[in-house]
Amino acid sequence: MQQAPERDGQLPPSLRFLRALVFILTLTTIGGVITVVAVIVTRMPAALKAPPSLPAELALPEGARPAAFTQAADWLAVVTDDSRILIFNRDGSFRQELHVSPPTGN
């Protein structure tokens, strides 16, 4: 394979331009990898933090069947299949009941 002709020890302009592009791409790639690693390392402790504990059981009213569950920092909510939202404290004690009215027709 023939080497590119050199004039006075310099590369042709097109190869100098290509070499500069490869150098810039290499720097950009290194910077991107460092950024991704830094973001993962700084976010990892928050992701590994233990979730809040749940009570062993919640006492639902007679006949209520859970349809959905959600939680916040200081309360738990159970949506029942009879259109009620039951709010409990983190220790499992009952806090509040909300009735959800069915949608009205247009």
All heavy atoms as an XYZ file, in Angstrom:
801
protein
N       0.841     -1.168      0.000
C       0.000      0.000      0.000
C       0.886      1.231      0.000
O       1.847      1.321      0.750
C      -0.905     -0.042      1.222
C      -1.768      1.150      1.376
S      -2.886      0.887      2.763
C      -4.250      1.768      2.187
N       0.540      2.185     -0.795
C       1.329      3.394     -0.889
C       0.959      4.371      0.204
O      -0.187      4.473      0.614
C       1.110      4.081     -2.234
C       1.796      3.397     -3.372
C       1.619      4.215     -4.638
O       0.699      5.008     -4.744
N       2.507      4.013     -5.589
N       1.950      5.061      0.692
C       1.702      6.101      1.680
C       1.345      7.394      0.962
O       1.664      7.582     -0.202
C       2.940      6.325      2.538
C       3.230      5.170      3.455
C       4.413      5.493      4.352
O       5.095      6.482      4.148
N       4.645      4.637      5.329
N       0.629      8.246      1.693
C       0.264      9.532      1.114
C       1.538     10.344      0.869
O       2.448     10.333      1.690
C      -0.656     10.295      2.059
N       1.594     11.023     -0.243
C       2.796     11.808     -0.529
C       2.921     12.973      0.450
O       1.942     13.613      0.808
C       2.569     12.311     -1.951
C       1.106     12.250     -2.160
C       0.603     11.133     -1.292
N       4.117     13.184      0.912
C       4.376     14.273      1.853
C       5.187     15.352      1.162
O       6.079     15.071      0.376
C       5.130     13.762      3.075
C       4.323     12.842      3.940
C       5.034     12.507      5.251
O       5.911     13.276      5.664
O       4.700     11.484      5.833
N       4.870     16.590      1.470
C       5.639     17.708      0.965
C       6.298     18.381      2.140
O       5.626     18.882      3.037
C       4.736     18.708      0.248
C       4.276     18.176     -1.102
C       3.325     19.136     -1.739
N       1.983     18.715     -1.265
C       0.915     19.467     -1.291
N       0.973     20.684     -1.736
N      -0.242     19.011     -0.867
N       7.568     18.357      2.158
C       8.352     18.994      3.212
C       7.967     18.486      4.596
O       7.869     19.246      5.554
C       8.214     20.523      3.161
C       8.679     21.093      1.833
O       9.596     20.494      1.224
O       8.119     22.119      1.416
N       7.667     17.203      4.725
C       7.343     16.615      6.021
C       5.952     16.934      6.522
O       5.641     16.649      7.672
N       5.073     17.500      5.696
C       3.719     17.815      6.115
C       2.729     16.944      5.363
O       2.965     16.553      4.227
C       3.396     19.281      5.851
C       4.161     20.236      6.741
C       3.687     21.658      6.516
O       2.970     21.938      5.567
N       4.091     22.549      7.405
N       1.585     16.689      6.027
C       0.509     15.934      5.386
C      -0.274     16.863      4.464
O      -0.305     18.074      4.674
C      -0.437     15.365      6.449
C       0.138     14.291      7.368
C      -0.870     13.950      8.463
C       0.484     13.046      6.591
N      -0.941     16.278      3.490
C      -1.813     17.094      2.632
C      -2.930     17.715      3.461
O      -3.302     17.197      4.517
C      -2.383     16.091      1.622
C      -1.529     14.883      1.718
C      -0.878     14.897      3.050
N      -3.494     18.826      3.034
C      -4.525     19.517      3.815
C      -5.734     18.643      4.159
O      -6.283     18.730      5.249
C      -4.947     20.679      2.917
C      -3.799     20.894      2.001
C      -3.132     19.562      1.823
N      -6.156     17.786      3.241
C      -7.326     16.948      3.526
C      -7.038     15.964      4.662
O      -7.911     15.701      5.492
C      -7.768     16.199      2.269
O      -6.717     15.364      1.819
N      -5.804     15.423      4.726
C      -5.465     14.498      5.804
C      -5.257     15.237      7.120
O      -5.573     14.696      8.193
C      -4.218     13.692      5.447
C      -4.433     12.612      4.380
C      -3.124     11.866      4.121
C      -5.513     11.652      4.786
N      -4.755     16.466      7.090
C      -4.630     17.250      8.314
C      -6.019     17.547      8.885
O      -6.239     17.475     10.092
C      -3.879     18.556      8.046
C      -2.375     18.349      8.048
C      -1.659     19.662      7.960
N      -1.659     20.038      6.534
C      -1.640     21.264      6.068
N      -1.622     22.281      6.892
N      -1.632     21.503      4.787
N      -6.950     17.866      8.009
C      -8.322     18.123      8.438
C      -8.944     16.864      9.052
O      -9.575     16.914     10.102
C      -9.158     18.613      7.250
C     -10.588     18.882      7.583
C     -10.940     19.937      8.408
C     -11.596     18.073      7.078
C     -12.266     20.197      8.720
C     -12.920     18.327      7.381
C     -13.259     19.383      8.198
N      -8.741     15.715      8.406
C      -9.265     14.447      8.918
C      -8.640     14.118     10.270
O      -9.327     13.659     11.186
C      -9.008     13.319      7.909
C      -9.516     11.942      8.300
C     -11.029     11.964      8.454
C      -9.091     10.914      7.262
N      -7.346     14.349     10.412
C      -6.672     14.085     11.688
C      -7.242     14.981     12.789
O      -7.453     14.532     13.915
C      -5.171     14.303     11.541
C      -4.399     13.887     12.776
C      -2.927     13.884     12.520
N      -2.434     15.260     12.633
C      -1.179     15.613     12.485
N      -0.266     14.711     12.165
N      -0.814     16.866     12.613
N      -7.532     16.226     12.479
C      -8.126     17.132     13.458
C      -9.531     16.660     13.845
O      -9.906     16.684     15.022
C      -8.173     18.549     12.913
N     -10.316     16.214     12.880
C     -11.654     15.713     13.182
C     -11.607     14.480     14.081
O     -12.400     14.357     15.026
C     -12.410     15.383     11.890
C     -12.934     16.557     11.079
C     -13.613     16.054      9.807
C     -13.894     17.392     11.885
N     -10.704     13.574     13.806
C     -10.562     12.377     14.642
C     -10.135     12.764     16.057
O     -10.643     12.219     17.047
C      -9.560     11.380     14.009
C      -9.207     10.262     14.970
C     -10.134     10.814     12.719
N      -9.252     13.719     16.183
C      -8.811     14.179     17.500
C      -9.977     14.799     18.273
O     -10.189     14.503     19.453
C      -7.671     15.195     17.336
C      -7.149     15.722     18.628
C      -6.384     14.920     19.465
C      -7.444     17.012     19.026
C      -5.907     15.403     20.672
C      -6.970     17.506     20.230
C      -6.200     16.698     21.060
N     -10.778     15.637     17.620
C     -11.936     16.264     18.274
C     -12.968     15.211     18.677
O     -13.530     15.257     19.774
C     -12.553     17.332     17.347
C     -11.588     18.509     17.214
C     -13.914     17.787     17.856
C     -11.978     19.492     16.133
N     -13.200     14.225     17.805
C     -14.138     13.154     18.125
C     -13.651     12.351     19.328
O     -14.433     11.975     20.193
C     -14.343     12.249     16.916
C     -15.281     11.059     17.125
C     -16.684     11.542     17.462
C     -15.298     10.170     15.913
N     -12.361     12.104     19.402
C     -11.802     11.376     20.541
C     -12.001     12.154     21.838
O     -12.425     11.592     22.852
C     -10.298     11.110     20.313
O     -10.133     10.377     19.099
C      -9.699     10.331     21.461
N     -11.724     13.451     21.824
C     -11.936     14.271     23.017
C     -13.406     14.299     23.423
O     -13.736     14.215     24.614
C     -11.433     15.697     22.776
C      -9.916     15.878     22.681
C      -9.589     17.343     22.414
C      -9.247     15.407     23.953
N     -14.295     14.417     22.446
C     -15.728     14.438     22.731
C     -16.184     13.112     23.342
O     -16.968     13.091     24.296
C     -16.520     14.726     21.447
O     -16.043     15.937     20.872
C     -17.999     14.831     21.717
N     -15.701     12.011     22.833
C     -16.058     10.696     23.357
C     -15.565     10.525     24.786
O     -16.296     10.043     25.658
C     -15.489      9.586     22.455
O     -15.967      9.772     21.121
C     -15.898      8.219     22.953
N     -14.334     10.923     25.040
C     -13.785     10.829     26.398
C     -14.599     11.700     27.356
O     -14.954     11.277     28.454
C     -12.293     11.211     26.402
C     -11.472     10.147     25.677
C     -11.787     11.401     27.833
C     -10.038     10.540     25.414
N     -14.913     12.919     26.939
C     -15.734     13.799     27.768
C     -17.117     13.224     28.033
O     -17.639     13.319     29.145
N     -17.717     12.610     27.031
C     -19.037     11.995     27.195
C     -19.011     10.831     28.164
O     -19.900     10.691     29.006
N     -18.014      9.988     28.063
C     -17.897      8.848     28.979
C     -17.693      9.338     30.409
O     -18.307      8.823     31.350
C     -16.756      7.905     28.530
C     -16.442      6.875     29.607
C     -17.110      7.214     27.230
N     -16.847     10.339     30.588
C     -16.621     10.880     31.935
C     -17.919     11.468     32.485
O     -18.256     11.268     33.661
C     -15.488     11.927     31.904
C     -14.148     11.233     31.660
C     -15.447     12.730     33.199
C     -12.999     12.179     31.404
N     -18.684     12.163     31.660
C     -19.953     12.752     32.098
C     -20.957     11.677     32.498
O     -21.610     11.773     33.543
C     -20.543     13.638     30.986
O     -19.601     14.651     30.655
C     -21.858     14.257     31.418
N     -21.095     10.635     31.690
C     -22.040      9.556     32.005
C     -21.649      8.856     33.295
O     -22.498      8.592     34.156
C     -22.125      8.560     30.824
C     -22.852      7.290     31.229
C     -22.814      9.203     29.642
N     -20.392      8.569     33.473
C     -19.931      7.920     34.707
C     -20.183      8.827     35.909
O     -20.652      8.373     36.960
C     -18.440      7.533     34.597
C     -17.880      7.112     35.941
C     -18.265      6.417     33.584
N     -19.929     10.111     35.772
C     -20.158     11.049     36.877
C     -21.633     11.118     37.250
O     -21.986     11.129     38.434
C     -19.645     12.433     36.512
N     -22.507     11.144     36.266
C     -23.947     11.190     36.550
C     -24.398      9.907     37.240
O     -25.153      9.946     38.218
C     -24.749     11.435     35.249
C     -26.226     11.173     35.463
C     -24.527     12.842     34.754
N     -23.929      8.770     36.776
C     -24.310      7.496     37.399
C     -23.807      7.436     38.835
O     -24.542      7.033     39.744
C     -23.781      6.307     36.570
C     -24.564      6.215     35.259
C     -23.883      5.007     37.345
C     -24.023      5.199     34.295
N     -22.594      7.847     39.067
C     -22.021      7.780     40.413
C     -22.738      8.743     41.362
O     -23.004      8.399     42.512
C     -20.502      8.079     40.365
C     -19.938      8.326     41.748
C     -19.782      6.926     39.696
N     -23.086      9.939     40.898
C     -23.741     10.887     41.788
C     -25.197     10.533     42.042
O     -25.737     10.872     43.092
C     -23.666     12.325     41.232
O     -24.260     12.353     39.940
C     -22.236     12.804     41.156
N     -25.862      9.847     41.137
C     -27.263      9.475     41.321
C     -27.425      8.133     42.029
O     -28.492      7.834     42.544
C     -27.990      9.391     39.975
C     -27.947     10.636     39.165
C     -28.914     11.639     39.689
N     -28.806     12.866     38.903
C     -29.787     13.669     38.709
N     -30.950     13.439     39.238
N     -29.610     14.761     38.001
N     -26.406      7.316     42.054
C     -26.525      5.961     42.605
C     -26.892      5.945     44.090
O     -27.748      5.159     44.483
C     -25.223      5.189     42.371
C     -25.332      3.726     42.683
S     -26.492      2.861     41.608
C     -25.577      2.813     40.106
N     -26.318      6.776     44.958
C     -26.707      6.715     46.374
C     -28.201      6.979     46.589
O     -28.826      6.360     47.438
C     -25.860      7.800     47.034
C     -24.670      7.928     46.152
C     -25.186      7.663     44.756
N     -28.791      7.870     45.825
C     -30.224      8.142     45.967
C     -31.051      6.944     45.515
O     -32.089      6.646     46.097
C     -30.599      9.376     45.162
N     -30.593      6.243     44.493
C     -31.336      5.088     43.999
C     -31.235      3.901     44.953
O     -32.144      3.076     45.012
C     -30.824      4.689     42.620
N     -30.153      3.799     45.692
C     -29.961      2.674     46.594
C     -30.521      2.925     47.989
O     -30.472      2.041     48.830
C     -28.469      2.334     46.692
C     -27.819      1.845     45.404
C     -26.337      1.596     45.622
C     -28.495      0.588     44.892
N     -31.045      4.135     48.230
C     -31.615      4.446     49.533
C     -32.813      3.544     49.797
O     -33.611      3.291     48.902
C     -32.032      5.914     49.568
C     -32.370      6.414     50.941
C     -32.494      7.929     50.934
C     -33.932      8.309     50.732
N     -34.162      9.740     50.848
N     -32.931      3.051     51.012
C     -34.009      2.126     51.351
C     -35.365      2.821     51.240
O     -35.522      3.951     51.694
C     -33.810      1.599     52.764
N     -36.345      2.145     50.642
C     -37.673      2.744     50.561
C     -38.327      2.788     51.936
O     -37.928      2.038     52.841
C     -38.427      1.789     49.627
C     -37.717      0.493     49.762
C     -36.283      0.828     50.027
N     -39.328      3.639     52.118
C     -40.003      3.688     53.416
C     -40.656      2.344     53.730
O     -41.116      1.644     52.826
C     -41.063      4.775     53.247
C     -40.897      5.343     51.907
C     -39.865      4.571     51.176
N     -40.693      2.001     55.000
C     -41.266      0.715     55.390
C     -42.782      0.767     55.328
O     -43.403      1.811     55.498
C     -40.809      0.348     56.799
O     -41.286      1.310     57.710
N     -43.371     -0.384     55.075
C     -44.822     -0.523     55.019
C     -45.296     -1.304     56.234
O     -44.583     -2.188     56.723
C     -45.239     -1.260     53.748
C     -44.948     -0.567     52.430
C     -45.271     -1.487     51.265
C     -45.739      0.714     52.319
N     -46.519     -1.036     56.709
C     -47.044     -1.841     57.803
C     -47.307     -3.273     57.321
O     -47.486     -3.512     56.126
C     -48.341     -1.126     58.184
C     -48.687     -0.273     57.028
C     -47.414      0.027     56.316
N     -47.327     -4.205     58.254
C     -47.541     -5.608     57.889
C     -48.902     -5.803     57.227
O     -49.040     -6.584     56.286
C     -47.414     -6.483     59.122
N     -49.918     -5.090     57.711
C     -51.241     -5.179     57.095
C     -52.032     -3.904     57.373
O     -51.742     -3.173     58.308
C     -52.009     -6.397     57.602
C     -52.270     -6.395     59.079
C     -52.992     -7.659     59.521
O     -52.630     -8.752     59.073
O     -53.939     -7.507     60.306
N     -53.019     -3.659     56.529
C     -53.920     -2.526     56.698
C     -55.325     -3.074     56.925
O     -55.769     -3.979     56.211
C     -53.919     -1.630     55.453
C     -52.619     -0.915     55.131
C     -52.721     -0.207     53.785
C     -52.264      0.069     56.216
N     -56.025     -2.538     57.905
C     -57.385     -2.987     58.216
C     -58.373     -2.224     57.347
O     -58.663     -1.054     57.598
C     -57.685     -2.777     59.689
N     -58.881     -2.880     56.308
C     -59.871     -2.263     55.428
C     -61.263     -2.466     56.014
O     -61.516     -3.463     56.703
C     -59.799     -2.879     54.034
C     -58.490     -2.700     53.268
C     -58.559     -3.414     51.930
C     -58.172     -1.241     53.067
N     -62.181     -1.555     55.742
C     -63.554     -1.732     56.217
C     -64.179     -3.001     55.632
O     -63.751     -3.507     54.589
C     -64.280     -0.485     55.714
C     -63.216      0.506     55.414
C     -62.000     -0.280     55.065
N     -65.207     -3.490     56.286
C     -65.909     -4.710     55.855
C     -66.404     -4.564     54.418
O     -67.040     -3.563     54.070
C     -67.091     -4.978     56.793
C     -67.804     -6.283     56.531
C     -66.962     -7.486     56.884
O     -66.165     -7.396     57.827
O     -67.094     -8.516     56.207
N     -66.107     -5.508     53.585
C     -66.586     -5.533     52.207
C     -65.746     -4.733     51.219
O     -66.010     -4.771     50.024
N     -64.775     -4.010     51.693
C     -63.942     -3.215     50.786
C     -62.859     -4.090     50.179
O     -62.146     -4.805     50.893
C     -63.311     -2.047     51.527
N     -62.768     -4.052     48.861
C     -61.721     -4.801     48.167
C     -60.782     -3.812     47.490
O     -61.240     -2.909     46.779
C     -62.330     -5.741     47.127
C     -63.119     -6.871     47.757
C     -63.568     -7.895     46.748
N     -63.560     -7.386     45.379
C     -64.353     -7.825     44.427
N     -65.228     -8.758     44.671
N     -64.286     -7.330     43.209
N     -59.490     -3.944     47.711
C     -58.553     -2.971     47.129
C     -58.463     -3.103     45.610
O     -58.464     -4.205     45.068
C     -57.224     -3.306     47.796
C     -57.364     -4.715     48.247
C     -58.814     -4.959     48.512
N     -58.400     -1.964     44.944
C     -58.223     -1.931     43.494
C     -56.880     -1.315     43.116
O     -56.313     -1.647     42.086
C     -59.357     -1.154     42.839
N     -56.376     -0.399     43.969
C     -55.090      0.239     43.697
C     -54.486      0.701     45.020
O     -55.184      0.819     46.029
C     -55.273      1.425     42.764
N     -53.186      0.945     44.984
C     -52.454      1.356     46.181
C     -51.430      2.403     45.774
O     -50.819      2.299     44.710
C     -51.749      0.150     46.802
C     -50.787      0.503     47.890
C     -51.234      0.784     49.162
C     -49.422      0.579     47.640
C     -50.351      1.114     50.174
C     -48.530      0.916     48.636
C     -48.999      1.176     49.906
N     -51.243      3.398     46.620
C     -50.184      4.382     46.405
C     -49.684      4.847     47.758
O     -50.319      4.601     48.778
C     -50.653      5.572     45.545
O     -49.523      6.354     45.171
C     -51.644      6.434     46.290
N     -48.518      5.490     47.761
C     -47.953      5.948     49.024
C     -47.232      7.269     48.839
O     -46.791      7.608     47.751
C     -46.993      4.907     49.584
C     -45.844      4.560     48.675
C     -44.957      3.493     49.274
O     -44.807      3.427     50.482
N     -44.371      2.670     48.444
N     -47.160      8.017     49.932
C     -46.421      9.270     49.973
C     -45.463      9.189     51.159
O     -45.313      8.130     51.768
C     -47.377     10.444     50.117
N     -44.837     10.288     51.491
C     -43.844     10.275     52.567
C     -44.465      9.937     53.915
O     -43.862      9.229     54.717
C     -43.147     11.631     52.639
N     -45.690     10.407     54.182
C     -46.271     10.185     55.510
C     -47.641      9.521     55.481
O     -48.306      9.446     56.496
C     -46.351     11.507     56.278
C     -47.252     12.526     55.585
O     -47.502     12.364     54.380
O     -47.697     13.468     56.252
N     -48.104      9.044     54.346
C     -49.392      8.356     54.289
C     -49.419      7.300     53.198
O     -48.590      7.288     52.290
C     -50.552      9.331     54.116
C     -50.439     10.257     52.934
C     -49.957     11.528     52.942
C     -50.805      9.990     51.578
N     -50.002     12.065     51.683
C     -50.534     11.148     50.828
C     -51.339      8.908     50.924
C     -50.769     11.228     49.461
C     -51.579      8.985     49.561
C     -51.301     10.138     48.847
N     -50.400      6.405     53.296
C     -50.655      5.357     52.316
C     -52.102      5.498     51.859
O     -52.960      5.883     52.653
C     -50.468      3.970     52.935
C     -49.178      3.719     53.708
C     -49.283      2.444     54.507
C     -48.017      3.656     52.753
N     -52.406      5.179     50.625
C     -53.778      5.267     50.127
C     -54.153      3.963     49.431
O     -53.360      3.398     48.675
C     -53.932      6.430     49.160
N     -55.359      3.508     49.727
C     -55.910      2.327     49.075
C     -57.190      2.757     48.368
O     -58.090      3.318     48.988
C     -56.218      1.205     50.098
C     -56.862      0.021     49.407
C     -54.962      0.793     50.827
N     -57.248      2.523     47.070
C     -58.454      2.794     46.295
C     -59.232      1.492     46.242
O     -58.695      0.455     45.873
C     -58.108      3.284     44.872
C     -59.377      3.558     44.076
C     -57.224      4.512     44.924
N     -60.501      1.556     46.630
C     -61.326      0.347     46.648
C     -62.163      0.266     45.385
O     -62.336      1.254     44.665
C     -62.239      0.335     47.890
O     -63.121      1.442     47.817
C     -61.416      0.399     49.170
N     -62.694     -0.914     45.139
C     -63.508     -1.104     43.940
C     -64.903     -0.502     44.066
O     -65.662     -0.484     43.111
C     -63.586     -2.583     43.574
C     -64.188     -3.431     44.669
O     -64.480     -2.903     45.761
O     -64.368     -4.641     44.433
N     -65.266      0.025     45.246
C     -66.558      0.683     45.417
C     -66.408      2.212     45.476
O     -67.164      2.893     46.161
C     -67.294      0.147     46.634
C     -66.499      0.299     47.918
O     -65.323      0.730     47.848
O     -67.037     -0.009     48.990
N     -65.416      2.755     44.779
C     -65.190      4.199     44.603
C     -64.897      4.941     45.898
O     -65.431      6.004     46.161
C     -66.394      4.850     43.903
O     -66.564      4.297     42.629
N     -64.028      4.380     46.705
C     -63.573      5.062     47.912
C     -62.055      5.093     47.911
O     -61.400      4.218     47.366
C     -64.047      4.322     49.173
C     -65.523      4.415     49.399
C     -65.894      3.819     50.730
N     -65.735      2.370     50.693
C     -65.819      1.578     51.756
N     -66.048      2.100     52.943
N     -65.664      0.295     51.651
N     -61.508      6.115     48.524
C     -60.067      6.200     48.743
C     -59.864      6.224     50.247
O     -60.370      7.104     50.942
C     -59.458      7.456     48.095
C     -59.720      7.458     46.597
C     -57.961      7.522     48.385
C     -59.309      8.744     45.909
N     -59.142      5.246     50.757
C     -58.886      5.126     52.188
C     -57.454      5.556     52.458
O     -56.516      5.000     51.886
C     -59.102      3.684     52.646
C     -60.468      3.085     52.296
C     -60.498      1.606     52.615
C     -61.571      3.825     53.011
N     -57.279      6.562     53.307
C     -55.955      7.099     53.624
C     -55.540      6.563     54.995
O     -56.304      6.633     55.959
C     -55.968      8.647     53.666
C     -56.615      9.225     52.411
C     -54.570      9.194     53.906
C     -55.831      9.041     51.148
N     -54.327      6.027     55.078
C     -53.780      5.475     56.315
C     -52.485      6.194     56.652
O     -51.752      6.645     55.763
C     -53.489      3.978     56.163
C     -54.722      3.146     55.932
C     -55.194      2.905     54.656
C     -55.400      2.594     57.001
C     -56.313      2.139     54.438
C     -56.535      1.820     56.801
C     -56.992      1.592     55.515
N     -52.178      6.287     57.942
C     -50.874      6.779     58.378
C     -49.827      5.712     58.101
O     -50.150      4.554     57.847
C     -50.900      7.120     59.873
C     -51.771      8.319     60.160
O     -51.743      9.300     59.433
N     -52.564      8.224     61.212
N     -48.569      6.062     58.178
C     -47.482      5.117     57.917
C     -47.468      3.943     58.902
O     -46.976      2.880     58.583
C     -46.126      5.825     57.990
C     -45.757      6.493     56.723
C     -45.095      5.504     55.831
N     -44.929      6.072     54.518
C     -44.747      5.328     53.452
N     -44.691      4.033     53.543
N     -44.610      5.878     52.283
N     -48.029      4.149     60.089
C     -48.054      3.057     61.067
C     -49.236      2.118     60.853
O     -49.396      1.139     61.574
C     -48.073      3.616     62.495
C     -49.305      4.462     62.780
O     -50.168      4.603     61.884
O     -49.392      4.993     63.905
N     -50.091      2.380     59.870
C     -51.216      1.517     59.548
C     -52.525      1.993     60.140
O     -53.570      1.407     59.872
N     -52.518      3.058     60.928
C     -53.760      3.557     61.516
C     -54.546      4.353     60.474
O     -53.979      5.046     59.634
C     -53.464      4.421     62.741
O     -52.677      5.539     62.377
N     -55.878      4.230     60.561
C     -56.771      4.891     59.608
C     -56.748      6.400     59.815
O     -56.776      6.895     60.931
C     -58.199      4.342     59.775
C     -59.165      4.911     58.799
C     -59.170      4.488     57.486
C     -60.077      5.871     59.184
C     -60.062      5.013     56.574
C     -60.973      6.412     58.280
C     -60.965      5.972     56.969
N     -56.707      7.159     58.718
C     -56.682      8.613     58.808
C     -57.927      9.255     58.207
O     -58.545     10.114     58.811
C     -55.447      9.164     58.079
C     -55.341     10.685     58.165
C     -54.296     11.256     57.224
N     -52.940     11.086     57.734
C     -51.880     11.665     57.204
N     -52.003     12.442     56.153
N     -50.686     11.458     57.703
N     -58.315      8.855     56.986
C     -59.379      9.565     56.288
C     -59.981      8.675     55.210
O     -59.312      7.798     54.664
C     -58.785     10.824     55.648
C     -59.764     11.721     54.954
C     -59.074     12.955     54.381
O     -57.853     13.114     54.487
N     -59.829     13.829     53.776
N     -61.251      8.930     54.899
C     -61.934      8.241     53.807
C     -62.507      9.277     52.851
O     -63.128     10.247     53.276
C     -63.057      7.358     54.350
C     -63.827      6.641     53.274
C     -64.899      5.717     53.832
O     -64.797      5.324     55.004
O     -65.829      5.403     53.078
N     -62.283      9.077     51.575
C     -62.802      9.971     50.543
C     -63.713      9.178     49.614
O     -63.382      8.063     49.201
C     -61.665     10.585     49.726
C     -60.597     11.350     50.504
C     -59.415     11.655     49.601
C     -61.175     12.615     51.060
N     -64.874      9.734     49.281
C     -65.778      9.100     48.318
C     -65.574      9.755     46.978
O     -65.539     10.976     46.854
C     -67.226      9.249     48.777
C     -67.534      8.470     50.017
N     -67.856      7.141     49.976
C     -67.516      8.810     51.316
C     -68.057      6.703     51.199
N     -67.853      7.719     52.046
N     -65.485      8.958     45.961
C     -65.312      9.452     44.599
C     -66.636      9.261     43.879
O     -67.154      8.148     43.789
C     -64.186      8.693     43.864
C     -64.011      9.214     42.455
C     -62.893      8.777     44.647
N     -67.196     10.359     43.398
C     -68.492     10.262     42.708
C     -68.269      9.751     41.284
O     -67.275     10.064     40.637
C     -69.191     11.610     42.698
O     -68.400     12.555     42.019
N     -69.222      8.979     40.785
C     -69.087      8.458     39.415
C     -69.205      9.607     38.411
O     -69.803     10.653     38.706
C     -70.254      7.477     39.284
C     -71.210      7.844     40.355
C     -70.421      8.525     41.442
N     -68.667      9.442     37.229
C     -68.745     10.517     36.229
C     -70.198     10.734     35.775
O     -70.990      9.797     35.731
C     -67.881     10.008     35.076
C     -67.826      8.537     35.253
C     -67.981      8.270     36.712
N     -70.512     11.979     35.503
C     -71.859     12.304     35.019
C     -71.862     12.326     33.508
O     -70.855     12.632     32.877
C     -72.306     13.683     35.551
O     -71.357     14.661     35.120
C     -72.370     13.684     37.059
N     -72.985     12.023     32.921
C     -73.117     12.016     31.461
C     -73.155     13.417     30.891
O     -73.484     14.375     31.573
N     -72.783     13.548     29.629
C     -72.779     14.872     28.987
C     -74.130     15.224     28.474
O     -74.865     14.717     27.865
C     -71.745     14.920     27.863
C     -70.338     14.872     28.438
O     -70.129     15.180     29.601
N     -69.388     14.492     27.621
